[in-house]
Protein backbone atom coordinates (compact mmCIF):
# COMPACT_ATOMS: atom_id res chain seq x y z
CA UNK A 1 0.00 0.00 0.00
CA UNK A 2 1.31 3.39 -1.00
CA UNK A 3 -0.78 6.42 -0.10
CA UNK A 4 0.24 9.61 -1.90
CA UNK A 5 -2.96 11.66 -1.96
CA UNK A 6 -5.20 12.42 1.02
CA UNK A 7 -8.47 14.32 1.16
CA UNK A 8 -9.76 15.72 4.45
CA UNK A 9 -13.47 16.52 4.61
CA UNK A 10 -13.68 19.14 7.33
CA UNK A 11 -10.62 21.37 7.79
CA UNK A 12 -11.58 22.91 11.09
CA UNK A 13 -9.92 22.89 14.52
CA UNK A 14 -8.56 19.39 13.98
CA UNK A 15 -8.64 18.94 10.20
CA UNK A 16 -6.66 22.06 9.31
CA UNK A 17 -3.56 21.36 11.46
CA UNK A 18 -3.79 17.72 10.36
CA UNK A 19 -3.71 18.82 6.72
CA UNK A 20 -0.70 21.08 7.31
CA UNK A 21 1.19 18.26 9.03
CA UNK A 22 0.45 15.81 6.22
CA UNK A 23 1.71 18.34 3.67
CA UNK A 24 4.96 18.52 5.64
CA UNK A 25 5.17 14.73 5.50
CA UNK A 26 5.02 14.80 1.71
CA UNK A 27 1.40 13.90 1.03
CA UNK A 28 -0.62 15.72 -1.61
CA UNK A 29 -3.48 17.01 0.50
CA UNK A 30 -6.94 18.28 -0.42
CA UNK A 31 -9.17 19.80 2.21
CA UNK A 32 -12.72 21.06 2.43
CA UNK A 33 -14.33 24.06 4.04
CA UNK A 34 -17.98 24.92 3.78
CA UNK A 35 -17.40 28.43 2.37
CA UNK A 36 -15.46 29.07 -0.84
CA UNK A 37 -13.49 31.97 0.61
CA UNK A 38 -12.26 29.86 3.51
CA UNK A 39 -11.43 26.99 1.15
CA UNK A 40 -9.35 29.27 -1.08
CA UNK A 41 -7.25 30.33 1.91
CA UNK A 42 -6.08 26.74 2.40
CA UNK A 43 -3.87 27.14 -0.67
CA UNK A 44 -1.51 29.29 1.42
CA UNK A 45 -0.47 26.19 3.34
CA UNK A 46 -0.09 23.93 0.34
CA UNK A 47 -3.54 22.39 0.70
CA UNK A 48 -5.76 22.04 -2.37
CA UNK A 49 -8.84 23.66 -0.91
CA UNK A 50 -12.39 23.03 -2.08
CA UNK A 51 -15.74 24.05 -0.66
CA UNK A 52 -18.26 21.35 0.13
CA UNK A 53 -21.66 22.14 1.55
CA UNK A 54 -23.24 18.82 2.45
CA UNK A 55 -26.48 20.45 3.62
CA UNK A 56 -27.18 22.32 0.40
CA UNK A 57 -25.39 19.84 -1.89
CA UNK A 58 -22.91 22.33 -3.29
CA UNK A 59 -19.33 21.89 -4.46
CA UNK A 60 -17.27 25.05 -5.01
CA UNK A 61 -20.49 27.04 -5.03
CA UNK A 62 -22.12 24.90 -7.70
CA UNK A 63 -25.18 22.80 -7.01
CA UNK A 64 -25.03 19.02 -7.24
CA UNK A 65 -28.16 17.13 -8.24
CA UNK A 66 -28.88 14.91 -5.29
CA UNK A 67 -30.81 12.31 -7.28
CA UNK A 68 -27.72 11.55 -9.38
CA UNK A 69 -25.85 10.44 -6.28
CA UNK A 70 -28.57 8.58 -4.44
CA UNK A 71 -27.64 5.01 -5.36
CA UNK A 72 -24.39 4.01 -3.77
CA UNK A 73 -24.23 0.68 -5.58
CA UNK A 74 -24.13 2.30 -9.03
CA UNK A 75 -20.90 3.49 -10.64
CA UNK A 76 -21.30 7.28 -10.68
CA UNK A 77 -17.78 8.42 -11.48
CA UNK A 78 -18.66 9.65 -14.97
CA UNK A 79 -21.36 11.91 -13.58
CA UNK A 80 -19.15 13.63 -11.02
CA UNK A 81 -17.49 16.89 -12.00
CA UNK A 82 -13.79 16.33 -12.67
CA UNK A 83 -12.80 18.78 -9.94
CA UNK A 84 -14.92 16.90 -7.43
CA UNK A 85 -13.29 13.63 -8.42
CA UNK A 86 -9.85 15.17 -7.97
CA UNK A 87 -10.83 16.53 -4.56
CA UNK A 88 -12.55 13.46 -3.10
CA UNK A 89 -11.37 10.43 -5.05
CA UNK A 90 -7.90 10.27 -3.51
CA UNK A 91 -5.85 7.39 -2.14
CA UNK A 92 -7.10 8.08 1.38
CA UNK A 93 -10.05 10.01 2.77
CA UNK A 94 -10.35 11.45 6.28
CA UNK A 95 -13.95 12.19 7.27
CA UNK A 96 -13.98 14.78 10.02
CA UNK A 97 -17.51 16.16 10.32
CA UNK A 98 -18.60 17.35 13.79
CA UNK A 99 -21.85 15.62 14.82
CA UNK A 100 -23.70 18.64 16.33
CA UNK A 101 -26.42 16.16 17.26
CA UNK A 102 -28.05 18.26 19.97
CA UNK A 103 -28.86 21.12 17.61
CA UNK A 104 -29.84 19.15 14.51
CA UNK A 105 -30.15 15.43 15.27
CA UNK A 106 -31.03 14.41 11.69
CA UNK A 107 -28.52 16.61 9.88
CA UNK A 108 -25.42 14.59 10.77
CA UNK A 109 -26.53 11.36 9.14
CA UNK A 110 -27.97 13.24 6.16
CA UNK A 111 -24.61 14.92 5.55
CA UNK A 112 -22.71 11.66 5.81
CA UNK A 113 -25.10 9.82 3.52
CA UNK A 114 -24.70 12.48 0.84
CA UNK A 115 -20.92 12.41 1.25
CA UNK A 116 -21.01 8.64 0.82
CA UNK A 117 -22.92 9.04 -2.41
CA UNK A 118 -20.19 11.38 -3.67
CA UNK A 119 -17.54 8.85 -2.70
CA UNK A 120 -19.40 6.38 -4.95
CA UNK A 121 -17.43 3.21 -5.71
CA UNK A 122 -14.01 4.78 -5.73
CA UNK A 123 -11.33 2.31 -4.66
CA UNK A 124 -9.89 4.05 -1.62
CA UNK A 125 -6.85 2.51 -0.03
CA UNK A 126 -7.99 3.82 3.34
CA UNK A 127 -10.93 5.74 4.79
CA UNK A 128 -10.47 7.18 8.28
CA UNK A 129 -13.71 8.14 10.00
CA UNK A 130 -13.34 10.43 13.00
CA UNK A 131 -15.82 9.45 15.68
CA UNK A 132 -16.10 9.90 19.42
CA UNK A 133 -15.98 7.88 22.62
CA UNK A 134 -19.53 9.07 23.24
CA UNK A 135 -20.53 5.64 21.88
CA UNK A 136 -19.54 4.08 25.21
CA UNK A 137 -21.87 3.82 28.22
CA UNK A 138 -20.71 4.79 31.69
CA UNK A 139 -20.32 1.51 33.54
CA UNK A 140 -17.37 2.18 35.82
CA UNK A 141 -15.24 -0.24 33.81
CA UNK A 142 -12.55 0.47 31.20
CA UNK A 143 -14.10 0.76 27.75
CA UNK A 144 -12.34 -1.00 24.90
CA UNK A 145 -13.26 -0.86 21.22
CA UNK A 146 -15.76 -3.70 21.44
CA UNK A 147 -17.80 -2.14 24.27
CA UNK A 148 -19.76 0.46 22.27
CA UNK A 149 -23.52 0.33 22.79
CA UNK A 150 -26.51 2.54 21.87
CA UNK A 151 -27.11 3.75 25.41
CA UNK A 152 -28.64 7.12 24.45
CA UNK A 153 -30.25 8.76 21.40
CA UNK A 154 -26.99 10.50 20.47
CA UNK A 155 -24.89 7.33 20.82
CA UNK A 156 -27.32 5.52 18.54
CA UNK A 157 -26.78 8.17 15.87
CA UNK A 158 -23.01 8.02 16.31
CA UNK A 159 -22.99 4.25 15.83
CA UNK A 160 -25.22 4.56 12.77
CA UNK A 161 -22.75 7.07 11.35
CA UNK A 162 -19.83 4.68 11.83
CA UNK A 163 -21.74 1.85 10.23
CA UNK A 164 -22.29 3.86 7.05
CA UNK A 165 -18.67 3.43 6.00
CA UNK A 166 -17.32 0.31 7.71
CA UNK A 167 -18.96 -2.28 5.40
CA UNK A 168 -18.24 -0.62 2.03
CA UNK A 169 -14.74 0.83 2.26
CA UNK A 170 -11.41 -0.10 3.91
CA UNK A 171 -12.45 2.02 6.87
CA UNK A 172 -10.84 2.67 10.23
CA UNK A 173 -12.97 4.41 12.84
CA UNK A 174 -10.91 6.57 15.18
CA UNK A 175 -12.84 7.43 18.34
CA UNK A 176 -11.53 10.56 20.03
CA UNK A 177 -11.95 11.26 23.73
CA UNK A 178 -12.44 14.86 24.86
CA UNK A 179 -10.29 17.12 22.70
CA UNK A 180 -7.99 19.77 24.09
CA UNK A 181 -5.17 21.81 22.62
CA UNK A 182 -4.53 25.29 21.20
CA UNK A 183 -7.64 27.50 21.49
CA UNK A 184 -9.36 24.74 23.46
CA UNK A 185 -8.00 25.08 26.97
CA UNK A 186 -9.88 22.93 29.52
CA UNK A 187 -9.48 25.59 32.19
CA UNK A 188 -12.46 27.37 30.67
CA UNK A 189 -14.71 24.30 30.60
CA UNK A 190 -15.80 24.37 34.26
CA UNK A 191 -14.27 27.56 35.65
CA UNK A 192 -16.52 29.19 38.25
CA UNK A 193 -19.15 26.45 38.20
CA UNK A 194 -20.53 25.39 41.57
CA UNK A 195 -21.51 22.13 43.24
CA UNK A 196 -20.47 19.95 40.32
CA UNK A 197 -20.98 16.17 40.51
CA UNK A 198 -18.35 13.48 40.18
CA UNK A 199 -15.32 14.96 41.92
CA UNK A 200 -13.57 11.58 41.86
CA UNK A 201 -14.62 10.62 38.34
CA UNK A 202 -11.68 10.12 35.95
CA UNK A 203 -11.28 12.43 32.96
CA UNK A 204 -10.83 11.06 29.45
CA UNK A 205 -8.96 13.51 27.24
CA UNK A 206 -6.61 13.55 24.29
CA UNK A 207 -4.43 16.35 22.90
CA UNK A 208 -4.59 17.65 19.34
CA UNK A 209 -0.96 16.58 18.79
CA UNK A 210 -1.86 12.96 19.45
CA UNK A 211 -4.94 13.10 17.22
CA UNK A 212 -2.75 14.27 14.35
CA UNK A 213 -0.12 11.66 15.15
CA UNK A 214 -2.69 8.86 15.25
CA UNK A 215 -4.09 9.68 11.79
CA UNK A 216 -0.56 9.86 10.42
CA UNK A 217 0.12 6.45 11.96
CA UNK A 218 -3.00 4.97 10.36
CA UNK A 219 -2.03 6.30 6.95
CA UNK A 220 1.43 4.75 7.11
CA UNK A 221 0.53 1.38 8.66
CA UNK A 222 -0.03 -1.56 6.34
CA UNK A 223 -2.45 -3.55 8.49
CA UNK A 224 -4.85 -1.93 10.92
CA UNK A 225 -7.97 -2.81 12.89
CA UNK A 226 -11.40 -1.38 12.02
CA UNK A 227 -11.67 0.69 15.24
CA UNK A 228 -9.28 2.41 17.64
CA UNK A 229 -9.87 4.57 20.71
CA UNK A 230 -7.68 7.59 21.26
CA UNK A 231 -7.36 8.67 24.87
CA UNK A 232 -4.39 9.67 27.01
CA UNK A 233 -3.29 6.87 29.36
CA UNK A 234 -3.58 9.14 32.43
CA UNK A 235 -6.99 9.69 34.04
CA UNK A 236 -6.77 12.26 36.88
CA UNK A 237 -9.93 13.00 38.82
CA UNK A 238 -12.27 15.77 37.71
CA UNK A 239 -11.54 17.64 40.93
CA UNK A 240 -7.76 17.58 40.49
CA UNK A 241 -7.73 18.21 36.77
CA UNK A 242 -10.27 21.00 36.43
CA UNK A 243 -8.97 22.76 39.54
CA UNK A 244 -5.44 22.82 38.09
CA UNK A 245 -6.75 23.72 34.65
CA UNK A 246 -8.59 26.78 36.01
CA UNK A 247 -5.55 27.77 38.08
CA UNK A 248 -3.44 27.53 34.94
CA UNK A 249 -5.48 30.41 33.44
CA UNK A 250 -5.97 32.24 36.76
CA UNK A 251 -9.72 31.71 36.48
CA UNK A 252 -12.25 31.14 39.25
CA UNK A 253 -11.96 27.58 40.49
CA UNK A 254 -14.86 25.17 40.08
CA UNK A 255 -16.31 23.58 43.19
CA UNK A 256 -17.57 20.03 43.54
CA UNK A 257 -20.35 18.63 45.68
CA UNK A 258 -20.87 15.17 47.11
CA UNK A 259 -22.99 13.86 44.24
CA UNK A 260 -21.42 10.79 42.70
CA UNK A 261 -21.19 10.18 38.98
CA UNK A 262 -21.16 6.85 37.18
CA UNK A 263 -17.74 6.86 35.61
CA UNK A 264 -16.45 6.05 32.17
CA UNK A 265 -12.82 5.09 31.60
CA UNK A 266 -11.61 4.98 28.01
CA UNK A 267 -8.83 2.52 27.24
CA UNK A 268 -6.76 3.96 24.40
CA UNK A 269 -3.99 1.38 24.46
CA UNK A 270 -4.97 -0.79 21.49
CA UNK A 271 -3.38 1.55 18.93
CA UNK A 272 -0.13 1.49 20.88
CA UNK A 273 -0.08 -2.29 21.18
CA UNK A 274 -0.95 -2.99 17.56
CA UNK A 275 0.70 -0.15 15.65
CA UNK A 276 3.44 1.05 17.98
CA UNK A 277 1.83 4.47 18.31
CA UNK A 278 3.21 6.50 21.22
CA UNK A 279 1.21 9.21 22.94
CA UNK A 280 3.15 12.46 23.15
CA UNK A 281 0.98 13.57 26.08
CA UNK A 282 0.37 10.78 28.54
CA UNK A 283 -1.43 12.77 31.22
CA UNK A 284 -4.05 15.49 30.82
CA UNK A 285 -2.25 17.44 33.53
CA UNK A 286 0.85 17.56 31.35
CA UNK A 287 -1.21 18.89 28.45
CA UNK A 288 -2.06 22.19 30.15
CA UNK A 289 1.14 23.87 29.01
CA UNK A 290 0.37 22.82 25.43
CA UNK A 291 -3.08 24.39 25.24
N, C-alpha and C positions, 0 to 999 in steps of 0.2 A: 504494500500500500504506500502510495506516495501522494500526499496532499500538497498541492501548490496554491490552490485558490480557495478562499474562505469567504462566505457571505454571512453577515451578522444582521439579523432582523431585529432592530431595536438598539440603536446606538445612544443610549442614555447614560445614567450614572455608572452602570457596569459595562455596557456594551462599547461605549466610546473608548475608555482606557484599555479595554481588551483589544479593540481594533488597532489602536496605536502600538500596543505591545506586539501583536502579531505581525504588523508591518515591519517592526524592528527585527523580528525573527526571520524575515525573508518571504513571508506569505504575500500573495496578491490578495488584498482585502477589499471587499465591497461592504457597504454598511448603509442601513436605512434610517431615515428620520421621517416623521410624518409630514413636515413642511418642506417645500422645495428649497427655501432659503437656507434652512438649517442643514439640509442634505448637501447643498453646494459648498458649505463651509468645511465639510469633512475633507475636501480635496487638499486643504492646507496641510493636512497630516498624512498625506499619501494614501488616503482611503477613497475608493471610488464610491462617492455618495449617490444615493438615489432616494427619492421620496416614495413612500408606500403608505397609503391610507387604507387600512383594512376595513374600516367602518363604511367608508364611502366608495370603496373599490376603485381607487385611483392610483396610478403609477406615474410619477413625474408630472402630476397635474392632469393627466389624461385618464378619462374613464375607462374602466374595463367592464365588458359585458359579463355579468355574473353567470348567466345561463351557459356561456361557453366553457366555464370552468367548473361546472357542477357535478361532473361525473369523473370521479378520481380514477376509475378503472380504464378510461379511454385515453389513448395517446393524444395529448393536446399540444405537443411542442410546436407544431406548425402554426397554430393559432395564436401563440404568444408573441408579442412584439419582441424583436431581436434584442432590444435593450433590456427588456425584462428577463429574457433568457440569460443574458450575460451577467445580470445582477444576481439572479437567484439560482441558476443552474450551475453551481460551482462544485468543486470536489467535496467540500464540506459546508454544512449550513448550521449556524448557531441561532436557535430560536429563543429570543430573550424578550418576551412580551409580558409586562406586568399584569397580573390578574385583575386588580381593581374590582374584585367580586362584590364587595359591599355596596359600591355605588351602582354598578350595572351588572347584575349577576349573569345575564344572558350574553352580554357583549363579548366576554372572553372567549367562550367556545365558538361563537360566530366568527370572530376574527381568525382563530386558529383553523377553523374549517375552510375559510376562504383561502388562507395562506396555503393550506394543504392542496387545494385545487390548483393553485399556481405552481406548486412544486411538481404536480402531475406525476409522470412516471420516470422522472429523471433519475439516473443511476448514481446517486450520491455514494461516496465512499464512507461518509460519516455524517450523521445528523445529531447534534447535541441540543437537547431540549432542557432549558433552564426551568426548574420547578422549585418547590419549597418543602421544607420539613413540616409544613402545616398539614400534610397528609397523615401525620402520626397522631394517635390519641395519647392523652396523658394518662399513663398507667403506673408511673413510679418506677418503671423498669427501663433499661437502656433500649432505645429503638434502633434496630438495624433495618437494612433495606427491605426485608421481607415482611416488616411489621405494619405497613401502611394499611389503613382501613377507613372507610367512609363514615367517620364518627360525627360529622356535622354537614350541613348543606354546602359550606365552602369546600370542605375536604372532598366531598363527592364530585364537585366540579373540577377540582384540581386533578383528581385521579382520572376523570373522563378526558381531561386535556392531555395527560400523559399517554393515555391509551390510543389517542388519535394517530400517533406517529410510531409507536413501538412495533406494531405488526407489519407495517408496510415499508419501512426504511431501516437501514442499519443504525438504529437510534440508541443513544445513551442518554438517559435522564439523569441530570445532575441536580440534586435537591439541596438548595442552600438553606442554612440556618439563618438567624437574624444577621443582617448585613450592616457592617460598620466600616468606616474609613473616612477619607477626606470628604468634607461637607456633610458627613453623617456621624456626628460625634454623639455617643450614647449618653453623655452627660446631660443633654437636653431632653432625653426621653421622659424622665421621671422627676426632673428637678422641681422642687417645691411642692410636689404632690404629698398628700397626707393620708395616714392610716392605710397604707397599701397592704394587700395580702401577700402571703408567700415569702416572708423574709428569708427563709432557709431554702427556698426553691433554687435549683441550679439554673444558671443562664446558659443558653445555647447560641453562640455567636460565631461568626466567621468574618475575617477581614477581606476587603477588596483584593489585596495582593494575592491572597490564597485562592480566591475565586478565579482570578486571571491565570494563576499558575496551574490550577486544576484543569481548565479548558485547554491550555497549552499542552498539558500532559496527555489529555484524551486525544488530541489531534496527532500526537507523535507516537502513541502506543499502538502496536499492531493488534493486539487482542485485548478487548475490554469487556466488562460485564454490562448488562443493560441498564443498571441503576447504581448510582453512588450517592451517599450522603456527603455533605461537606460541612464540617463543624469542628471548631478548635477542640483539641483534646481536653483543655482545662474547662472546668465548670464551677466557677466561684458562685457563692450565694448571691441572690438578688440584693440583699442588704449590703454586703461587702462591695459588690461591683458597682451598683448605682450610686452608693455613697461616695466611693472614690472617683467615679466618673463625674459627678457633680462638682466635687472638690477640684478636680482637674481644670474645670472652667470657672471656678470661683462662683458657682451658682448656689442657690438655696438648696440645702440637702433635702432629699425625700425622707419621709418617715414611714415606718412600717408598724402595722398593728399585729394582733395575735392571730388573725385569721389565717388558717392553713390553706395551702394550694396544692392540688394534685399535680405532681411534678412530671415533667417530660425530660428525658435525658437522651440526646441524640448521639449515637455512636458514629463517628466519622472516620473510623480506622480502616474500613475496607479498601479505600483507594490507596492507602499507604501500603497495606499488605500485598495487594495485587499488582500495583503499578509502580511502587517505589516512590510515590509522591510524598514529599516532606512539607509539612506546614511551616511556613515562615513565622507564624504567630501562634504559639501553642496555648497561650492563656489570654483571655479577654482583657485581663488587667494589664498585660504587656502591650496591648493594642492601643491604649489610650494616647500614647505619645505619637502614634501614627495616624491619628484621626484629625 
